[in-house]
Amino acid sequence: MLFFRKLFKLPGPKELGVSAHDALELREFSPDTEGYCWEDYHVDVKKKYPIRYFFAETLADFIRYKIWFKIARPISDLKYWLVSHCVPSRRYHMLDLRQPCNNKNNYDCYRYGFVNTSDQMLYAMFNLLDQFVKHEMESFYCPSEEEIIKSPELQSQRDLYFEILAIHRWWFEEKLESMKIEDDFLSEWSNARKDIEKRKNGEAEKLFNQLQKIKEDRDAKLEEIISRLMKIRKSLWT
């Protein structure tokens, strides 16, 4: 415990004269090292200061791991469980798949109920991106053009910043615009196929082919955007 370590303070590696500083390697994690390690320090300090070592290390560790943790850990776990389930902003294990319904025609709007797995995957990815843009982007570093002139290597960071915004804008704005165009063509084609003259002169078929091209282009763009999102996903942290 901290109380015992302060009361029975042991000299650090530097004060003990075994190192130029108080930072050493652990042989447990660096088995090939041949230098003085924390394991050596504990052996030496235990020999030189057996009573202080007992209270500062042995007894302190016993109280911490055998007594205190058994009492405090369940309480801490319960508190964490309650916060994770009852505080909306801390429900990291629960992802809201709902899609905005504030566009005029409610394109790609999803409130609740069954939705195909393929759409669930899309909604999950882009809602996570949306959370990042809304809550993390403010502290995401974006070098200015002046900084890039001085340090050209920062260009990739600036490109990343605008790439995140571009992907976000496509899903929540540009995609909806393309869906409106597709919907307009669908209505026009639907009306044309009911018109005998337009069916005869091939206008209905032409509109159908245009409609299919619009769908194919939007699907291709979606695949491109997904690929771009996957390429930057490891950079979505602050």
Backbone as CSV, one residue per row, in Angstrom:
resi,resn,N_x,N_y,N_z,CA_x,CA_y,CA_z,C_x,C_y,C_z
1,MET,0.844,-1.189,0.000,0.000,0.000,0.000,0.885,1.248,0.000
2,LEU,0.368,2.332,-0.532,1.119,3.570,-0.659,1.558,4.098,0.698
3,PHE,0.704,3.927,1.730,1.029,4.413,3.071,2.319,3.786,3.581
4,PHE,2.437,2.462,3.446,3.630,1.757,3.906,4.851,2.156,3.088
5,ARG,4.673,2.355,1.800,5.812,2.697,0.946,6.336,4.093,1.262
6,LYS,5.441,4.984,1.650,5.879,6.326,2.035,6.532,6.304,3.410
7,LEU,5.937,5.543,4.323,6.452,5.498,5.694,7.792,4.771,5.769
8,PHE,7.937,3.711,5.005,9.179,2.931,5.008,9.859,3.031,3.641
9,LYS,10.077,4.262,3.213,10.599,4.528,1.877,11.964,3.869,1.652
10,LEU,12.046,3.172,0.531,13.299,2.520,0.153,14.050,3.391,-0.838
11,PRO,15.354,3.348,-0.843,16.123,4.116,-1.833,15.915,3.553,-3.228
12,GLY,15.832,4.416,-4.214,15.660,3.968,-5.588,16.982,3.524,-6.170
13,PRO,16.976,2.991,-7.384,18.216,2.512,-8.019,19.292,3.592,-8.097
14,LYS,18.893,4.826,-8.374,19.860,5.912,-8.474,20.473,6.213,-7.119
15,GLU,19.611,6.304,-6.118,20.092,6.588,-4.748,20.935,5.436,-4.220
16,LEU,20.620,4.229,-4.663,21.372,3.056,-4.225,22.725,2.966,-4.915
17,GLY,22.887,3.734,-5.985,24.157,3.771,-6.696,24.336,2.670,-7.727
18,VAL,23.224,2.055,-8.142,23.327,0.954,-9.104,22.901,1.380,-10.508
19,SER,22.420,2.625,-10.634,21.969,3.108,-11.934,22.039,4.627,-11.965
20,ALA,22.152,5.179,-13.157,22.215,6.630,-13.306,20.826,7.265,-13.178
21,HIS,19.805,6.446,-13.192,18.423,6.949,-13.066,17.574,5.877,-12.382
22,ASP,16.321,6.213,-12.107,15.437,5.292,-11.392,14.545,4.480,-12.324
23,ALA,14.993,4.255,-13.530,14.250,3.433,-14.490,15.113,2.246,-14.880
24,LEU,14.614,1.033,-14.665,15.351,-0.183,-14.999,14.483,-1.098,-15.860
25,GLU,15.102,-2.063,-16.478,14.368,-3.058,-17.252,13.922,-4.191,-16.343
26,LEU,12.903,-4.907,-16.788,12.479,-6.118,-16.099,12.996,-7.305,-16.886
27,ARG,13.734,-8.165,-16.232,14.279,-9.315,-16.934,13.165,-10.240,-17.420
28,GLU,12.036,-10.175,-16.737,10.876,-10.979,-17.130,10.441,-10.656,-18.552
29,PHE,10.552,-9.377,-18.918,10.144,-8.948,-20.256,11.324,-8.753,-21.196
30,SER,12.543,-8.707,-20.636,13.752,-8.560,-21.461,14.755,-9.633,-21.052
31,PRO,14.457,-10.891,-21.349,15.307,-12.012,-20.884,16.727,-11.981,-21.414
32,ASP,16.979,-11.277,-22.499,18.318,-11.253,-23.090,19.215,-10.162,-22.507
33,THR,18.618,-9.318,-21.668,19.422,-8.214,-21.136,20.480,-8.724,-20.162
34,GLU,21.623,-8.074,-20.208,22.720,-8.453,-19.311,22.976,-7.376,-18.268
35,GLY,22.202,-6.297,-18.325,22.393,-5.202,-17.389,21.668,-5.413,-16.076
36,TYR,21.795,-4.435,-15.220,21.162,-4.454,-13.901,19.664,-4.227,-14.077
37,CYS,18.840,-5.126,-13.525,17.392,-5.055,-13.702,16.678,-4.885,-12.364
38,TRP,15.348,-4.715,-12.453,14.556,-4.551,-11.241,14.670,-5.776,-10.333
39,GLU,14.773,-6.966,-10.945,14.916,-8.168,-10.131,16.193,-8.093,-9.272
40,ASP,17.276,-7.577,-9.860,18.537,-7.441,-9.116,18.385,-6.386,-8.017
41,TYR,17.696,-5.322,-8.350,17.468,-4.238,-7.377,16.729,-4.767,-6.153
42,HIS,15.668,-5.541,-6.364,14.883,-6.052,-5.234,15.694,-7.010,-4.375
43,VAL,16.540,-7.800,-4.996,17.402,-8.700,-4.216,18.351,-7.889,-3.347
44,ASP,18.978,-6.855,-3.916,19.960,-6.047,-3.182,19.314,-5.232,-2.068
45,VAL,18.187,-4.576,-2.385,17.576,-3.712,-1.392,16.961,-4.526,-0.248
46,LYS,16.535,-5.740,-0.558,15.994,-6.604,0.493,17.086,-7.042,1.466
47,LYS,18.307,-7.249,0.941,19.430,-7.632,1.796,19.883,-6.467,2.668
48,LYS,19.904,-5.258,2.090,20.417,-4.091,2.819,19.396,-3.512,3.782
49,TYR,18.106,-3.582,3.430,17.061,-2.982,4.261,15.934,-3.989,4.487
50,PRO,16.210,-5.096,5.185,15.211,-6.174,5.320,13.910,-5.739,5.993
51,ILE,13.994,-4.929,7.051,12.780,-4.526,7.773,11.959,-3.549,6.940
52,ARG,12.631,-2.547,6.408,11.927,-1.566,5.566,11.331,-2.254,4.329
53,TYR,12.066,-3.213,3.761,11.569,-3.916,2.581,10.319,-4.732,2.919
54,PHE,10.338,-5.338,4.119,9.189,-6.146,4.531,7.916,-5.289,4.564
55,PHE,8.005,-4.115,5.209,6.823,-3.259,5.329,6.460,-2.569,4.003
56,ALA,7.479,-2.093,3.286,7.226,-1.322,2.060,6.809,-2.195,0.880
57,GLU,7.306,-3.438,0.832,7.032,-4.300,-0.315,6.227,-5.557,0.049
58,THR,6.789,-6.395,0.909,6.143,-7.675,1.221,4.776,-7.491,1.866
59,LEU,4.731,-6.735,2.966,3.463,-6.530,3.661,2.496,-5.701,2.823
60,ALA,3.014,-4.670,2.171,2.159,-3.808,1.342,1.503,-4.611,0.220
61,ASP,2.273,-5.483,-0.441,1.712,-6.304,-1.518,0.705,-7.306,-0.983
62,PHE,0.975,-7.857,0.190,0.039,-8.819,0.783,-1.308,-8.151,1.064
63,ILE,-1.271,-6.972,1.660,-2.517,-6.259,1.973,-3.254,-5.879,0.698
64,ARG,-2.494,-5.416,-0.303,-3.122,-4.968,-1.548,-3.788,-6.125,-2.287
65,TYR,-3.043,-7.207,-2.535,-3.550,-8.273,-3.389,-4.410,-9.312,-2.666
66,LYS,-4.113,-9.570,-1.390,-4.837,-10.612,-0.668,-6.038,-10.092,0.123
67,ILE,-6.017,-8.809,0.455,-7.108,-8.269,1.278,-7.867,-7.158,0.556
68,TRP,-7.151,-6.062,0.223,-7.814,-4.884,-0.327,-8.505,-5.161,-1.662
69,PHE,-7.799,-5.813,-2.591,-8.379,-6.076,-3.915,-9.632,-6.944,-3.821
70,LYS,-9.662,-7.887,-2.857,-10.830,-8.760,-2.713,-12.058,-7.993,-2.239
71,ILE,-11.826,-6.862,-1.563,-12.939,-6.026,-1.107,-13.276,-4.974,-2.152
72,ALA,-12.244,-4.296,-2.659,-12.457,-3.166,-3.566,-12.844,-3.576,-4.979
73,ARG,-12.305,-4.698,-5.493,-12.551,-5.081,-6.872,-14.034,-5.341,-7.167
74,PRO,-14.766,-6.100,-6.313,-16.202,-6.299,-6.591,-16.988,-4.994,-6.599
75,ILE,-16.626,-4.076,-5.688,-17.305,-2.779,-5.638,-16.997,-1.978,-6.896
76,SER,-15.732,-1.994,-7.301,-15.325,-1.285,-8.506,-15.995,-1.878,-9.738
77,ASP,-16.079,-3.200,-9.804,-16.717,-3.866,-10.940,-18.202,-3.536,-11.005
78,LEU,-18.857,-3.504,-9.851,-20.283,-3.169,-9.819,-20.515,-1.734,-10.275
79,LYS,-19.677,-0.836,-9.802,-19.794,0.564,-10.210,-19.607,0.702,-11.719
80,TYR,-18.615,-0.006,-12.258,-18.346,0.060,-13.698,-19.518,-0.512,-14.494
81,TRP,-20.117,-1.610,-13.981,-21.265,-2.215,-14.651,-22.435,-1.244,-14.690
82,LEU,-22.716,-0.592,-13.565,-23.838,0.345,-13.485,-23.629,1.529,-14.426
83,VAL,-22.412,2.072,-14.428,-22.112,3.212,-15.300,-22.234,2.801,-16.762
84,SER,-21.738,1.615,-17.107,-21.740,1.154,-18.489,-23.140,0.853,-19.012
85,HIS,-24.080,0.580,-18.092,-25.433,0.241,-18.515,-26.439,1.369,-18.304
86,CYS,-26.156,2.269,-17.378,-27.147,3.294,-17.014,-26.821,4.693,-17.526
87,VAL,-25.569,4.945,-17.866,-25.193,6.263,-18.378,-25.105,6.172,-19.905
88,PRO,-26.018,6.823,-20.626,-26.075,6.684,-22.096,-24.744,6.886,-22.801
89,SER,-23.974,7.889,-22.390,-22.713,8.188,-23.077,-21.629,7.154,-22.793
90,ARG,-21.876,6.243,-21.847,-20.868,5.234,-21.496,-21.274,3.825,-21.928
91,ARG,-22.343,3.719,-22.702,-22.789,2.403,-23.161,-22.007,1.991,-24.411
92,TYR,-20.713,1.805,-24.238,-19.857,1.505,-25.384,-20.169,0.142,-25.999
93,HIS,-20.756,-0.766,-25.230,-21.047,-2.101,-25.730,-22.372,-2.153,-26.490
94,MET,-23.086,-1.049,-26.516,-24.378,-1.000,-27.197,-24.313,0.035,-28.320
95,LEU,-24.533,-0.420,-29.538,-24.447,0.474,-30.690,-25.838,0.739,-31.255
96,ASP,-26.191,2.000,-31.352,-27.475,2.418,-31.902,-27.380,2.417,-33.424
97,LEU,-28.178,1.570,-34.072,-28.119,1.439,-35.532,-29.075,2.388,-36.246
98,ARG,-29.895,3.120,-35.515,-30.876,3.984,-36.165,-30.201,4.992,-37.087
99,GLN,-30.891,5.264,-38.202,-30.394,6.199,-39.201,-31.242,7.455,-39.201
100,PRO,-30.621,8.617,-39.471,-31.345,9.895,-39.425,-32.592,9.877,-40.309
101,CYS,-33.672,10.424,-39.783,-34.921,10.513,-40.546,-35.299,11.979,-40.755
102,ASN,-34.298,12.826,-40.824,-34.573,14.259,-40.943,-34.431,14.766,-42.376
103,ASN,-34.131,13.848,-43.338,-34.111,14.298,-44.724,-35.552,14.299,-45.254
104,LYS,-35.810,15.092,-46.249,-37.170,15.369,-46.718,-37.953,14.108,-47.046
105,ASN,-37.327,13.181,-47.731,-38.028,11.971,-48.177,-37.715,10.745,-47.331
106,ASN,-37.008,10.959,-46.220,-36.638,9.858,-45.322,-35.880,8.739,-46.034
107,TYR,-34.961,9.135,-46.930,-34.158,8.137,-47.623,-33.248,7.430,-46.623
108,ASP,-33.188,6.111,-46.731,-32.335,5.283,-45.874,-32.617,5.532,-44.401
109,CYS,-33.851,5.836,-44.078,-34.240,6.090,-42.692,-34.524,4.758,-42.001
110,TYR,-33.985,4.583,-40.805,-34.244,3.356,-40.037,-34.439,3.742,-38.571
111,ARG,-35.611,3.402,-38.024,-35.922,3.740,-36.635,-35.832,2.528,-35.720
112,TYR,-36.441,1.431,-36.145,-36.455,0.225,-35.310,-36.941,-0.949,-36.155
113,GLY,-36.879,-2.156,-35.557,-37.398,-3.337,-36.221,-36.365,-4.090,-37.036
114,PHE,-36.838,-5.091,-37.771,-35.941,-5.952,-38.536,-35.221,-5.170,-39.632
115,VAL,-33.965,-5.506,-39.811,-33.186,-4.960,-40.923,-32.159,-6.014,-41.303
116,ASN,-31.908,-6.162,-42.597,-30.980,-7.183,-43.071,-29.586,-7.020,-42.468
117,THR,-28.901,-8.135,-42.315,-27.545,-8.117,-41.745,-26.622,-7.201,-42.540
118,SER,-26.745,-7.217,-43.854,-25.881,-6.374,-44.680,-26.071,-4.895,-44.348
119,ASP,-27.318,-4.493,-44.110,-27.587,-3.101,-43.743,-27.147,-2.814,-42.312
120,GLN,-27.307,-3.803,-41.435,-26.849,-3.625,-40.053,-25.359,-3.309,-40.025
121,MET,-24.594,-4.020,-40.848,-23.148,-3.810,-40.897,-22.827,-2.394,-41.357
122,LEU,-23.543,-1.926,-42.373,-23.319,-0.569,-42.864,-23.678,0.459,-41.799
123,TYR,-24.844,0.301,-41.199,-25.286,1.261,-40.184,-24.308,1.306,-39.009
124,ALA,-23.792,0.131,-38.625,-22.846,0.083,-37.510,-21.579,0.863,-37.840
125,MET,-21.011,0.597,-39.016,-19.757,1.253,-39.405,-19.895,2.776,-39.451
126,PHE,-20.940,3.231,-40.117,-21.055,4.667,-40.326,-21.594,5.400,-39.097
127,ASN,-22.324,4.703,-38.238,-22.721,5.336,-36.980,-21.520,5.494,-36.055
128,LEU,-20.607,4.543,-36.098,-19.368,4.676,-35.318,-18.539,5.836,-35.850
129,LEU,-18.482,5.953,-37.164,-17.774,7.082,-37.761,-18.436,8.389,-37.346
130,ASP,-19.757,8.401,-37.332,-20.496,9.600,-36.939,-20.182,9.985,-35.496
131,GLN,-20.110,8.994,-34.614,-19.765,9.254,-33.215,-18.370,9.868,-33.121
132,PHE,-17.461,9.331,-33.917,-16.087,9.853,-33.893,-16.052,11.307,-34.345
133,VAL,-16.726,11.592,-35.452,-16.730,12.959,-35.994,-17.367,13.932,-35.011
134,LYS,-18.427,13.522,-34.353,-19.149,14.416,-33.443,-18.422,14.634,-32.122
135,HIS,-17.738,13.585,-31.640,-17.167,13.671,-30.296,-15.646,13.709,-30.229
136,GLU,-14.975,13.277,-31.291,-13.519,13.197,-31.244,-12.827,14.141,-32.225
137,MET,-13.534,14.517,-33.281,-12.899,15.271,-34.365,-12.373,16.623,-33.896
138,GLU,-12.997,17.178,-32.895,-12.576,18.491,-32.401,-11.132,18.477,-31.903
139,SER,-10.714,17.343,-31.367,-9.343,17.239,-30.853,-8.416,16.483,-31.813
140,PHE,-8.917,16.198,-33.021,-8.097,15.505,-34.021,-7.194,16.525,-34.709
141,TYR,-5.915,16.263,-34.671,-4.937,17.234,-35.168,-4.985,17.361,-36.691
142,CYS,-5.145,18.591,-37.145,-5.123,18.882,-38.585,-4.091,19.987,-38.837
143,PRO,-2.943,19.646,-39.416,-1.898,20.651,-39.673,-2.405,21.717,-40.652
144,SER,-1.994,22.932,-40.411,-2.352,24.021,-41.321,-1.452,23.965,-42.548
145,GLU,-1.826,24.692,-43.589,-1.012,24.726,-44.805,0.356,25.348,-44.517
146,GLU,0.391,26.307,-43.597,1.670,26.923,-43.216,2.583,25.900,-42.552
147,GLU,2.003,25.044,-41.694,2.802,24.013,-41.028,3.339,23.009,-42.043
148,ILE,2.560,22.709,-43.060,2.983,21.735,-44.068,4.133,22.280,-44.910
149,ILE,4.110,23.578,-45.151,5.216,24.193,-45.905,6.528,23.989,-45.151
150,LYS,6.461,24.119,-43.820,7.651,23.934,-42.988,7.986,22.453,-42.796
151,SER,6.927,21.629,-42.694,7.128,20.188,-42.469,6.244,19.390,-43.422
152,PRO,6.710,19.147,-44.641,5.912,18.449,-45.659,5.394,17.083,-45.226
153,GLU,6.087,16.446,-44.274,5.659,15.115,-43.841,4.297,15.146,-43.129
154,LEU,3.837,16.346,-42.763,2.542,16.474,-42.095,1.371,16.431,-43.081
155,GLN,1.675,16.409,-44.378,0.613,16.409,-45.387,-0.319,15.206,-45.221
156,SER,0.250,14.057,-44.889,-0.572,12.851,-44.741,-1.580,12.999,-43.600
157,GLN,-1.186,13.695,-42.530,-2.101,13.922,-41.408,-3.244,14.838,-41.827
158,ARG,-2.929,15.864,-42.606,-3.963,16.779,-43.097,-4.905,16.050,-44.066
159,ASP,-4.338,15.208,-44.926,-5.151,14.432,-45.865,-6.091,13.491,-45.107
160,LEU,-5.576,12.895,-44.049,-6.391,11.988,-43.239,-7.579,12.726,-42.626
161,TYR,-7.324,13.914,-42.118,-8.385,14.726,-41.496,-9.533,14.964,-42.482
162,PHE,-9.194,15.382,-43.682,-10.227,15.691,-44.670,-10.840,14.430,-45.286
163,GLU,-10.088,13.331,-45.267,-10.646,12.070,-45.737,-11.762,11.593,-44.801
164,ILE,-11.544,11.724,-43.513,-12.570,11.350,-42.533,-13.842,12.155,-42.773
165,LEU,-13.681,13.458,-42.947,-14.844,14.321,-43.180,-15.520,14.003,-44.510
166,ALA,-14.730,13.666,-45.531,-15.294,13.367,-46.845,-16.137,12.089,-46.801
167,ILE,-15.647,11.068,-46.112,-16.395,9.814,-45.992,-17.678,10.040,-45.199
168,HIS,-17.570,10.807,-44.139,-18.747,11.126,-43.317,-19.768,11.906,-44.131
169,ARG,-19.303,12.861,-44.896,-20.212,13.693,-45.705,-20.912,12.849,-46.776
170,TRP,-20.188,11.895,-47.370,-20.825,11.077,-48.403,-21.996,10.286,-47.831
171,TRP,-21.768,9.636,-46.684,-22.823,8.785,-46.121,-24.034,9.595,-45.673
172,PHE,-23.804,10.714,-45.027,-24.908,11.459,-44.428,-25.466,12.569,-45.318
173,GLU,-24.800,12.871,-46.431,-25.310,13.923,-47.309,-25.348,13.475,-48.773
174,GLU,-24.201,13.205,-49.349,-24.128,12.918,-50.779,-24.879,11.643,-51.149
175,LYS,-24.827,10.628,-50.309,-25.549,9.391,-50.594,-27.053,9.659,-50.679
176,LEU,-27.559,10.493,-49.790,-28.992,10.803,-49.784,-29.392,11.561,-51.046
177,GLU,-28.492,12.411,-51.519,-28.769,13.139,-52.762,-28.838,12.177,-53.943
178,SER,-27.930,11.195,-53.966,-27.947,10.219,-55.059,-29.189,9.339,-54.973
179,MET,-29.659,9.071,-53.754,-30.872,8.273,-53.595,-32.093,9.040,-54.098
180,LYS,-32.084,10.355,-53.945,-33.190,11.171,-54.455,-33.211,11.129,-55.984
181,ILE,-32.024,11.231,-56.599,-31.936,11.154,-58.064,-32.458,9.796,-58.541
182,GLU,-32.041,8.748,-57.828,-32.505,7.407,-58.184,-34.017,7.293,-58.036
183,ASP,-34.561,7.881,-56.990,-36.001,7.841,-56.753,-36.766,8.601,-57.840
184,ASP,-36.193,9.724,-58.257,-36.827,10.502,-59.335,-36.857,9.706,-60.639
185,PHE,-35.742,9.020,-60.962,-35.695,8.194,-62.165,-36.665,7.023,-62.064
186,LEU,-36.795,6.466,-60.850,-37.710,5.351,-60.646,-39.147,5.781,-60.920
187,SER,-39.499,6.976,-60.451,-40.854,7.496,-60.689,-41.081,7.768,-62.172
188,GLU,-40.051,8.329,-62.818,-40.170,8.641,-64.241,-40.301,7.370,-65.063
189,TRP,-39.511,6.373,-64.730,-39.591,5.100,-65.450,-40.927,4.406,-65.203
190,SER,-41.382,4.460,-63.936,-42.660,3.838,-63.596,-43.803,4.447,-64.396
191,ASN,-43.738,5.762,-64.565,-44.777,6.429,-65.356,-44.640,6.083,-66.844
192,ALA,-43.402,6.008,-67.322,-43.146,5.734,-68.741,-43.604,4.342,-69.137
193,ARG,-43.408,3.355,-68.251,-43.788,1.985,-68.594,-45.308,1.806,-68.658
194,LYS,-46.021,2.777,-68.115,-47.487,2.722,-68.203,-47.990,3.411,-69.472
195,ASP,-47.067,4.139,-70.127,-47.414,4.874,-71.336,-47.090,4.009,-72.558
196,ILE,-48.111,3.642,-73.316,-47.916,2.747,-74.464,-46.949,3.338,-75.482
197,GLU,-47.089,4.643,-75.745,-46.242,5.298,-76.726,-44.775,5.273,-76.293
198,LYS,-44.542,5.527,-75.020,-43.159,5.547,-74.515,-42.565,4.152,-74.472
199,ARG,-43.387,3.154,-74.314,-42.878,1.785,-74.380,-42.495,1.424,-75.809
200,LYS,-43.321,1.886,-76.750,-43.068,1.571,-78.158,-41.822,2.265,-78.693
201,ASN,-41.658,3.553,-78.341,-40.509,4.290,-78.888,-39.206,4.046,-78.117
202,GLY,-39.278,3.177,-77.110,-38.058,2.802,-76.379,-37.661,3.741,-75.251
203,GLU,-38.464,4.772,-75.009,-38.113,5.727,-73.940,-38.161,5.058,-72.570
204,ALA,-39.148,4.180,-72.365,-39.260,3.483,-71.083,-38.028,2.613,-70.832
205,GLU,-37.598,1.903,-71.892,-36.409,1.053,-71.759,-35.156,1.883,-71.493
206,LYS,-35.075,3.035,-72.131,-33.930,3.929,-71.924,-33.873,4.402,-70.479
207,LEU,-35.037,4.775,-69.943,-35.095,5.223,-68.541,-34.725,4.087,-67.600
208,PHE,-35.153,2.870,-67.939,-34.830,1.709,-67.108,-33.320,1.477,-67.075
209,ASN,-32.694,1.573,-68.242,-31.240,1.386,-68.316,-30.502,2.469,-67.542
210,GLN,-31.015,3.709,-67.610,-30.417,4.799,-66.838,-30.565,4.541,-65.343
211,LEU,-31.733,4.032,-64.989,-31.988,3.718,-63.576,-31.023,2.646,-63.080
212,GLN,-30.817,1.616,-63.865,-29.890,0.548,-63.494,-28.471,1.079,-63.370
213,LYS,-28.092,1.990,-64.258,-26.741,2.580,-64.223,-26.559,3.395,-62.945
214,ILE,-27.599,4.132,-62.559,-27.531,4.927,-61.327,-27.355,4.012,-60.121
215,LYS,-28.075,2.917,-60.089,-27.955,1.963,-58.982,-26.557,1.353,-58.933
216,GLU,-26.067,0.961,-60.101,-24.733,0.360,-60.174,-23.658,1.336,-59.732
217,ASP,-23.796,2.589,-60.154,-22.819,3.615,-59.768,-22.844,3.855,-58.263
218,ARG,-24.062,3.877,-57.699,-24.165,4.119,-56.253,-23.612,2.939,-55.467
219,ASP,-23.870,1.726,-55.936,-23.318,0.549,-55.267,-21.789,0.541,-55.352
220,ALA,-21.267,0.912,-56.514,-19.813,0.958,-56.694,-19.204,2.013,-55.781
221,LYS,-19.881,3.158,-55.678,-19.396,4.230,-54.804,-19.422,3.792,-53.353
222,LEU,-20.460,3.072,-52.968,-20.546,2.567,-51.599,-19.385,1.632,-51.291
223,GLU,-19.076,0.732,-52.207,-17.956,-0.179,-52.004,-16.639,0.597,-51.891
224,GLU,-16.508,1.640,-52.701,-15.305,2.476,-52.635,-15.186,3.157,-51.274
225,ILE,-16.315,3.694,-50.788,-16.318,4.402,-49.508,-16.014,3.441,-48.358
226,ILE,-16.579,2.247,-48.413,-16.301,1.246,-47.377,-14.811,0.922,-47.353
227,SER,-14.233,0.752,-48.527,-12.802,0.456,-48.627,-11.973,1.599,-48.050
228,ARG,-12.360,2.815,-48.345,-11.637,3.978,-47.821,-11.761,4.060,-46.303
229,LEU,-12.944,3.738,-45.793,-13.146,3.762,-44.346,-12.282,2.709,-43.657
230,MET,-12.198,1.519,-44.252,-11.388,0.460,-43.669,-9.900,0.834,-43.643
231,LYS,-9.470,1.594,-44.639,-8.057,1.991,-44.713,-7.680,2.971,-43.607
232,ILE,-8.644,3.757,-43.150,-8.319,4.769,-42.134,-8.812,4.394,-40.745
233,ARG,-9.456,3.253,-40.595,-10.106,2.930,-39.325,-9.130,2.912,-38.139
234,LYS,-7.882,2.497,-38.374,-6.916,2.451,-37.281,-6.482,3.845,-36.841
235,SER,-6.805,4.842,-37.640,-6.450,6.228,-37.284,-7.576,6.923,-36.529
236,LEU,-8.695,6.232,-36.334,-9.841,6.862,-35.669,-9.719,6.758,-34.163
237,TRP,-8.743,7.453,-33.635,-8.585,7.533,-32.182,-7.928,8.868,-31.860
238,THR,-8.163,9.351,-30.654,-7.563,10.634,-30.224,-6.979,10.492,-28.834
